[in-house]
């Protein structure tokens, strides 16, 4: 049998089948894809047709720098930070948006920090250039930070695929009532299953707008603790017939008054006990599903509720 000379058995990249090239691109990281894409129009088209799955993606807009952080798995985090000397801000924004240009690309968790108004507007301008191509951002969870009165940050949420988005965590600087009002009117907000924030809900915001989700964690000022609205939120939550494990947590923030808080200052909502049981551990409400019940627990600084199963005693914790 004749021996084969490995040196004579060469196949150039250009001669490889397209399916093989796509498989190779699927294993490339962000920087390698970016470099390959810059080689030629054919390579650009090749990279753009390959979807990207990213476990965690961060996009931060500051006054002097734009940074992209991402991880394709749970263990590794890669940072790509660009300064004015390396790339224009527009090019960096285009790099970020290009990750979503393939309709099958998806990010499990996206963190976006809109701390600069001008660059936030630049992001929307670049999206609108490709919006006619039905550009959508497929994200399961968004962690959304914003500076005051940044309506471009709200516009960004409108470009997220409604069916894919499950969780919204929104953080913002104090005094953003009008901006948050616009956020809760988006279809993405209305279809989300989980909404959470560690900052205070702005004064004047209707907390009943939060009752549609399966998992809710918010914090309100003591002046915003409105008993009828809290009751309506609880009853709306119950009527939604959410599955076991669904919960809500509403905490109250007491502003310091220079002296210790009196016990009577703690707001106590009036709750009708439908099951006619008054255990020390909380109040129980019948759910539309007869095997489920809603346990509402009174806290010193708020209230929380948890949907549980009558047939299976399992402890759930609201973290």
C-alpha positions in Angstrom: 0.0 0.0 0.0 1.4 3.3 -1.0 2.3 5.7 1.8 0.6 9.1 1.9 2.7 12.2 2.3 0.9 14.4 4.8 2.6 17.4 3.3 0.8 16.8 0.0 -2.6 16.4 1.6 -3.6 20.0 2.1 -7.0 21.6 1.9 -7.3 25.4 2.1 -9.9 27.1 4.3 -11.7 28.4 1.2 -12.2 24.8 -0.1 -13.8 23.5 3.1 -17.6 23.0 3.0 -19.7 25.8 4.4 -21.2 23.5 7.1 -17.7 22.8 8.4 -16.8 26.5 8.5 -20.0 27.3 10.4 -19.1 24.6 13.0 -15.6 26.1 13.4 -17.0 29.6 13.9 -19.4 28.2 16.5 -16.3 27.4 18.7 -14.7 30.8 18.3 -14.7 33.4 21.0 -15.8 37.0 20.6 -12.4 38.4 19.7 -11.6 35.6 17.2 -15.0 36.0 15.5 -14.4 39.7 15.3 -10.9 39.2 13.7 -12.2 36.6 11.2 -15.1 38.9 10.3 -12.7 41.7 9.3 -10.9 39.5 6.8 -13.3 39.8 3.9 -17.0 40.2 3.0 -17.3 36.4 2.7 -15.9 36.0 6.2 -18.2 38.7 7.5 -21.2 36.9 6.0 -20.0 33.6 7.5 -19.6 35.0 11.0 -22.9 36.8 10.8 -24.9 33.7 9.9 -23.6 31.8 13.0 -25.7 32.2 16.2 -24.0 33.1 19.5 -25.1 31.7 22.9 -23.8 33.8 25.8 -24.4 32.9 29.4 -23.8 36.4 30.7 -23.3 39.6 28.8 -22.5 43.1 30.2 -22.6 46.3 28.3 -21.5 49.4 30.2 -21.7 53.0 28.8 -19.7 55.5 30.8 -18.4 59.0 29.9 -15.0 57.9 28.7 -15.3 54.2 27.9 -17.6 51.5 26.7 -17.0 48.0 28.0 -18.3 44.6 27.0 -18.1 41.7 29.4 -19.4 38.2 28.5 -19.2 34.6 29.4 -20.2 31.7 27.2 -20.4 29.4 30.3 -20.7 29.7 34.1 -17.0 29.6 34.8 -15.3 32.1 32.5 -15.7 35.8 32.1 -14.0 37.8 29.3 -13.7 41.5 29.3 -13.4 43.6 26.2 -13.0 47.3 27.1 -12.5 49.9 24.4 -11.1 53.4 24.7 -11.2 56.2 22.3 -7.7 55.4 21.0 -8.7 51.8 20.0 -12.2 52.1 18.5 -14.8 54.8 18.0 -17.8 54.4 20.3 -20.0 53.7 17.3 -17.8 50.7 16.3 -18.0 49.3 19.8 -21.8 49.7 19.8 -22.0 47.9 16.5 -19.9 45.1 17.9 -22.4 44.7 20.7 -25.4 44.8 18.5 -23.8 42.4 16.0 -24.0 39.7 18.7 -27.8 39.7 18.2 -27.9 40.1 14.4 -28.5 36.4 14.0 -32.1 35.7 15.0 -31.1 32.5 16.8 -28.5 34.2 19.0 -29.5 34.4 22.7 -28.2 35.7 25.9 -29.2 34.1 29.2 -28.4 37.2 31.3 -27.8 40.7 30.0 -26.6 43.6 32.2 -26.8 47.1 30.6 -25.7 50.2 32.3 -27.1 53.4 30.7 -25.1 55.8 32.8 -24.4 58.2 30.0 -27.2 59.9 28.1 -25.3 60.7 25.0 -24.0 57.2 24.5 -27.5 55.7 25.3 -28.9 57.8 22.4 -26.1 56.5 20.2 -27.1 52.9 20.9 -30.7 53.6 19.9 -29.6 55.4 16.7 -27.5 52.4 15.7 -30.4 50.0 16.5 -32.8 52.1 14.4 -30.5 51.8 11.4 -31.0 48.0 11.4 -34.5 48.0 12.9 -36.0 47.7 9.4 -34.4 44.2 9.3 -36.6 43.2 12.2 -33.7 43.4 14.6 -34.5 42.0 18.0 -32.5 41.3 21.1 -33.2 37.8 22.5 -32.5 37.9 26.2 -34.0 35.7 29.0 -33.0 38.1 31.9 -32.1 41.8 31.8 -30.4 43.7 34.6 -31.1 47.3 33.7 -29.3 50.3 35.2 -30.0 53.9 34.2 -29.2 57.5 35.1 -32.1 59.8 35.6 -34.5 60.7 32.8 -32.9 58.4 30.3 -35.7 57.6 27.9 -33.2 55.9 25.5 -32.8 53.2 28.2 -36.5 52.6 28.0 -36.4 52.5 24.2 -33.7 49.8 24.4 -36.1 47.5 26.3 -38.6 47.8 23.4 -36.2 46.0 21.1 -36.0 42.9 23.4 -38.0 39.9 22.1 -41.1 39.7 24.3 -41.5 35.9 24.2 -37.9 35.3 25.3 -37.7 37.8 28.2 -38.6 36.2 31.5 -36.9 38.4 34.2 -36.5 42.2 34.6 -34.3 43.5 37.3 -34.3 47.3 37.2 -32.0 49.6 39.1 -31.9 53.4 38.8 -31.0 56.6 40.5 -33.5 58.3 42.7 -36.2 60.5 41.1 -37.0 58.5 37.9 -40.8 58.4 38.2 -41.6 59.4 34.6 -39.0 57.0 33.2 -40.2 54.0 35.2 -43.8 54.8 34.3 -42.8 54.4 30.6 -40.9 51.2 31.4 -43.9 49.5 33.0 -46.0 50.4 29.9 -43.7 48.3 27.7 -45.0 44.9 26.4 -41.8 43.4 27.8 -42.7 44.5 31.3 -46.3 43.3 31.0 -45.2 39.8 29.7 -42.3 39.3 32.2 -42.6 36.5 34.8 -40.2 38.0 37.4 -39.6 41.6 38.4 -37.2 42.7 41.1 -35.3 45.8 42.3 -33.1 46.6 45.2 -33.8 50.4 44.9 -36.9 52.1 46.1 -39.9 52.2 43.8 -40.4 55.9 42.9 -43.1 57.8 44.8 -46.4 57.9 42.9 -45.9 54.6 41.0 -48.9 52.3 41.1 -47.6 49.1 42.7 -50.7 47.2 41.3 -48.8 47.3 38.0 -46.5 44.7 39.5 -49.2 42.1 40.4 -49.0 40.1 37.0 -45.7 38.5 37.6 -45.0 35.1 39.2 -42.0 36.4 41.2 -41.8 39.9 42.7 -39.4 41.7 45.0 -39.8 45.4 45.5 -39.1 48.1 48.2 -41.3 51.1 48.9 -41.1 54.1 51.1 -43.3 54.1 54.2 -45.2 57.1 52.8 -46.1 54.9 49.8 -47.4 52.0 51.9 -51.1 52.1 50.9 -53.2 49.5 52.5 -55.9 49.2 49.8 -53.3 48.9 47.1 -51.4 46.3 49.0 -54.7 44.3 49.4 -55.5 44.7 45.7 -52.0 43.4 44.8 -52.4 40.4 47.0 -55.9 39.6 45.6 -54.7 40.1 42.0 -51.7 37.8 42.6 -54.1 35.2 43.9 -56.4 35.4 41.0 -53.5 34.9 38.5 -53.4 31.3 39.7 -49.6 31.2 39.7 -47.8 27.9 40.1 -46.3 26.6 43.3 -43.2 28.5 44.2 -44.5 31.8 42.9 -43.9 34.6 45.4 -44.1 38.3 46.2 -42.1 40.4 48.6 -42.8 44.0 49.4 -40.5 45.7 51.9 -40.9 49.1 53.5 -38.1 51.6 53.8 -38.3 53.9 56.8 -36.4 57.1 56.5 -34.4 58.0 59.6 -36.2 60.6 61.8 -33.5 61.1 64.4 -35.0 58.8 66.9 -36.0 55.2 67.2 -39.1 54.2 65.3 -42.2 53.7 67.4 -43.9 50.3 67.1 -47.2 51.9 65.9 -45.4 53.5 62.9 -45.1 50.1 61.3 -47.9 49.9 58.7 -50.2 47.0 59.1 -52.4 46.1 56.2 -55.9 44.6 56.9 -56.2 41.2 55.2 -59.4 39.2 55.0 -58.6 35.6 56.0 -60.6 33.5 53.5 -59.7 30.1 54.9 -60.8 31.2 58.4 -57.5 30.0 59.9 -55.4 32.4 61.9 -52.1 30.6 62.5 -49.2 32.5 64.0 -47.1 31.7 60.9 -49.3 33.7 58.5 -52.5 34.1 56.6 -53.8 31.5 54.1 -55.8 32.2 50.9 -57.5 29.7 48.6 -56.2 29.7 45.1 -58.3 28.9 41.9 -56.4 25.6 41.9 -57.9 23.8 44.9 -54.6 22.0 45.7 -52.8 25.3 46.0 -52.9 28.0 48.6 -51.3 31.4 49.0 -49.5 31.9 52.3 -49.1 35.6 53.3 -46.6 36.3 56.0 -46.5 39.6 57.9 -42.9 41.0 58.4 -41.8 43.8 60.7 -40.8 45.8 57.6 -43.2 44.6 55.0 -45.2 41.6 53.7 -44.5 38.5 51.6 -46.6 35.8 50.0 -45.8 32.3 48.7 -47.9 29.8 46.6 -47.7 26.4 48.1 -49.1 22.9 47.5 -51.6 21.3 49.9 -50.4 17.8 49.0 -46.7 18.3 49.2 -45.1 20.0 52.2 -42.0 21.7 50.7 -40.3 24.7 52.2 -39.7 27.5 49.7 -37.5 30.5 50.6 -37.8 34.0 49.2 -34.2 35.1 48.8 
